[in-house]
Amino acid sequence: MWHIMKTNALSIANYFIELARKEGVSITHLGLMKRVYIAYGFCLAILGRSVLDERFDRVEAWKYGPVIPSVYHSFKQYKDKPITEKTVVMTWDSDKGKAEYETPELEDTDVKKVVRMVWERYKGMSDNEMVTLTHRKGTPWSLCYVPNMNAAIPDSFTKLFYEKLVSNILRTNGHEEN
């Protein structure tokens, strides 16, 4: 099948679901949204590029933290229950004149490495712990959140925050930077 999907929030979300399934760990809607956002932040910092598709991915500051609406709407039917299936998207095949259904898959090996690192680092955290983590003073969410606004969180805020976090992690783990 011809793939028009590139790396985006839904391919990252589906990869987290795959990792959770392989380890027999449940992942909920809220936990998935936080992990996708964190993976996006680490990709900005480590890979120096966004892994979101600007055509339909954007990060917004909602009441319970940073949200990528495409992920929210694709999995909201699960509410607080474990997610059991990857999401599927519909695309239009103009040559065939019909809808095609595709499961967004993460194929970029560098992004996969970052997502696996995020999974290992945060898989043991509860949804409430994940919310607390993304709500701390100085986080991109805390700088952008306005009640009832769903304000955009600029990539530059997230990139700077995660660059500092990576630097602190390296320093803490004895990999002092020159």
C-alpha positions in Angstrom: 0.0 0.0 0.0 1.2 3.5 -0.8 2.0 5.3 2.4 1.2 9.0 2.6 1.7 9.1 6.3 4.9 10.4 7.7 6.0 10.7 11.3 3.3 12.4 13.2 1.6 12.4 16.6 -0.6 9.4 15.7 2.3 7.2 14.5 4.0 8.0 17.8 0.8 7.2 19.8 0.4 3.9 17.9 4.1 3.0 18.7 3.5 3.7 22.4 0.5 1.4 22.2 2.6 -1.3 20.6 5.3 -1.0 23.3 2.7 -1.2 26.0 1.1 -4.2 24.5 4.5 -6.0 24.1 5.2 -5.5 27.8 1.7 -6.3 29.0 1.4 -2.8 30.4 -1.9 -0.8 30.1 -1.9 2.7 28.8 -4.8 5.1 29.1 -5.8 8.1 27.0 -4.4 10.6 29.5 -1.1 8.7 29.9 -0.8 8.3 26.1 -1.3 12.0 25.5 1.3 13.0 28.0 3.9 10.5 26.7 3.3 11.6 23.0 3.9 15.2 24.1 7.0 14.2 26.1 8.4 12.2 23.1 7.8 15.2 20.9 9.7 17.4 23.4 12.7 15.0 23.5 12.7 14.8 19.7 12.9 18.6 19.5 15.8 18.6 21.9 17.7 15.5 20.8 17.0 15.3 17.1 16.6 19.0 16.6 13.3 18.6 14.7 9.6 18.4 15.2 8.0 15.0 14.8 4.6 16.5 14.4 2.9 17.0 11.0 1.9 20.7 10.9 -1.1 19.8 8.6 -3.0 18.3 11.5 -0.8 18.2 14.6 -0.5 21.1 17.0 0.2 21.3 20.7 -2.3 23.1 22.9 -2.4 23.9 26.7 -5.6 22.3 28.0 -6.7 22.0 31.6 -5.0 18.7 32.3 -1.8 19.6 30.4 -0.4 19.7 26.9 -2.6 18.1 24.4 -2.2 17.2 20.7 -5.8 17.3 19.5 -5.3 14.6 16.8 -4.3 12.2 19.6 -7.0 13.3 21.9 -9.8 12.8 19.4 -8.4 9.5 18.0 -8.5 7.9 21.5 -11.1 9.8 23.5 -13.6 6.9 23.3 -11.4 5.0 25.8 -12.0 7.6 28.5 -10.0 6.3 31.5 -10.0 2.7 30.3 -6.9 1.0 28.9 -6.4 1.6 25.1 -6.7 -1.7 23.3 -6.2 -0.8 19.6 -4.0 1.4 17.5 -5.8 4.2 15.7 -6.7 4.1 12.0 -7.0 7.1 9.7 -9.0 7.5 6.6 -7.3 8.9 3.5 -8.9 9.6 0.1 -7.4 7.7 -2.9 -8.2 10.0 -5.8 -7.0 7.5 -8.4 -9.4 4.8 -7.1 -12.1 7.4 -6.1 -12.6 5.8 -2.7 -11.5 6.0 0.9 -8.5 4.0 2.1 -7.9 3.2 5.8 -4.4 3.1 7.1 -2.8 2.5 10.6 -0.2 5.2 11.1 3.1 3.4 11.9 6.3 4.9 13.1 9.1 4.1 10.7 11.8 6.6 11.5 14.5 4.7 13.5 15.8 7.8 15.3 12.4 8.8 16.4 11.7 5.2 17.5 14.8 5.3 19.7 13.6 8.5 21.4 10.1 7.1 21.9 11.5 3.9 23.4 13.7 6.0 25.8 10.6 8.0 26.8 8.7 4.7 27.3 11.4 3.3 29.6 11.7 6.5 31.5 8.0 7.1 32.1 6.2 3.8 31.8 6.0 3.3 35.5 4.4 6.7 36.2 0.6 6.9 36.9 -1.6 9.3 34.9 -1.7 11.7 37.9 2.1 11.7 38.1 2.3 12.4 34.4 -0.1 15.4 34.8 1.9 16.7 37.7 5.1 16.4 35.7 3.7 18.4 32.8 2.1 21.0 35.1 5.2 22.0 37.0 6.1 25.7 37.2 8.3 26.6 34.3 6.9 23.9 31.9 5.8 25.0 28.5 2.2 24.2 29.6 2.5 26.5 32.7 3.7 29.3 30.6 0.9 29.0 28.0 -2.2 27.8 29.9 -5.1 30.1 30.0 -8.4 28.6 31.3 -10.9 27.7 28.6 -8.6 28.9 25.8 -6.7 25.8 24.4 -3.8 28.2 23.7 -1.0 26.9 21.4 2.3 25.9 23.0 5.0 27.1 20.6 7.7 24.5 19.5 10.4 27.0 20.8 9.1 26.8 24.4 9.0 23.0 24.3 12.4 22.7 22.6 14.1 25.0 25.2 12.5 23.2 28.1 13.5 19.7 26.9 17.0 20.9 25.9 17.5 22.0 29.6 16.0 18.7 30.8 18.4 16.6 28.6 21.3 18.7 29.8 20.3 18.1 33.4 19.9 14.4 32.8 23.3 14.1 31.2 24.9 16.1 34.1 23.1 14.0 36.7 24.3 10.8 35.0 27.9 11.9 35.0 28.1 12.9 31.3 29.3 16.4 32.0 29.1 18.5 28.9 32.2 20.4 27.7 
